[in-house]
Amino acid sequence: MVRLPLTPAEVERGERLGTLLRRARGDRSMLQTALDAGVSPETLRKIESGRVATPAFPTIAAIADVLGLSLDTLWSEINQPEQNRLVS
């Protein structure tokens, strides 16, 4: 299967997702957060850095659960323009 290139909007949304997760993780260890979510630390690192702009839904659901983030809030936050976001 050929994967189409990401649009600039998808890349931006992936960067916003990474920033939101990194901020929500705060001082928690990346390693422990990843292990608690059942993902590899490298996967979490790539998502937080925006290198994986469209991670699989179960991966994001698991990370959000560990961080205590509602999926509704997460979706809302990553789809809002910069000036309208709640998390800073």
SULCOR-V207431 format. One record per helix or strand. SS is the DSSP state (a for helix, b for strand). FROM is the first residue (numbers start at 1). TO is the last residue. Records with the same first field share a line. If there is no record, write none. Layout:
SS = FROM-TO ; FROM-TO
This chain:
a = 8-25 ; 30-37 ; 41-49 ; 57-67 ; 71-78 ; 82-84
